[in-house]
Amino acid sequence: MTELPALSGKVALVTGASRGIGYGVAEALVARGDRVVITGRGEDALKEAVERLGADRAVYVAGKAHDEAHQAVAVERAMEAFGRVDYLVNNAGTNPVFGPLADLDLGVARKVFETNVISALGFAQKTWHAWQKDNGGAIVNIASVAGIAPSPFIAAYGVSKAAMINLTQQMAHEFAPKVRVNAIAPAVVKTKFAQALYEGREAEAAASYPLGRLGVPSDIGGAAAFLTSDQSDWVTGQTLVVDGGIFLNAGVG
């Protein structure tokens, strides 16, 4: 980024943000003047992301999202580096299995929930106690359209995202009025994470979307920027579907 905006004074912690949707969110927040702490498993990828975002606007913490010690270090790093953590965006997630529920390895199912749901709660608890309980803020959970309607062969992922949507509502109720908590439910976004869903057939996959294309990380970044802005001050407990209109096709033969 060549011309950085004036600092907003706000700070965000974005998990799973070395690339893809998480990086798109971090980029959108930095673009409006926020400073960010980004997390992910790969230190090299995180370093590159910080260089692109601006070393004076971003820092990183490498680790596994489900590791409680990593969660604590990430929040501590935000407080040490910037003195506050106004926004939490829970984007870290995994989907290591593709197949029917009848044959799903239960150990894999536990891993999906540990990473996609329990880690989000852990980060929220630590952010709440470190800053938001006394100072307010907002949380955005990245869910999925797979958490709203059945998605064949990625059922474990979909069930975990349904749990995240309910977690969003529960936290929104408990954390009010200090903290607003909302979710975003994307359809297929062009990232390495979702590559298997469109690789080699992007035009075919995009043809089913009324808006004629798959999503890109900046689409979700813009939604997250809205849900952490003053423009959404009376919005909490909601799930914003960002799907290119794909749900409009429901029931159409």
Number of C-alpha atoms within 10 A of each C-alpha: 11 7 6 13 12 11 14 12 11 19 27 27 29 27 31 26 28 26 19 20 27 26 26 21 28 31 27 23 27 26 19 15 17 22 29 30 26 27 28 23 17 14 15 11 15 23 19 13 22 23 15 13 24 18 13 10 19 26 24 24 22 21 19 19 27 22 14 16 11 17 25 16 15 27 25 18 19 26 17 10 15 19 13 22 27 23 30 27 28 27 26 24 24 16 20 12 16 13 12 12 14 6 7 15 10 11 8 14 19 13 17 23 23 19 19 27 24 21 23 29 19 17 23 24 16 18 27 25 11 18 18 23 16 11 13 17 26 25 31 28 27 27 31 27 23 22 22 16 13 12 14 13 14 17 22 28 25 23 21 27 26 21 18 25 25 17 21 26 19 13 20 22 15 12 20 14 12 16 24 27 31 27 28 23 22 25 21 25 24 19 16 12 15 14 13 10 15 17 12 10 10 14 13 11 16 18 13 15 20 14 13 14 20 20 21 16 20 19 18 26 20 15 20 25 21 15 26 24 14 10 10 13 14 8 15 24 20 18 24 18 19 20 24 21 15 19 15 11 11 7 6 5 4
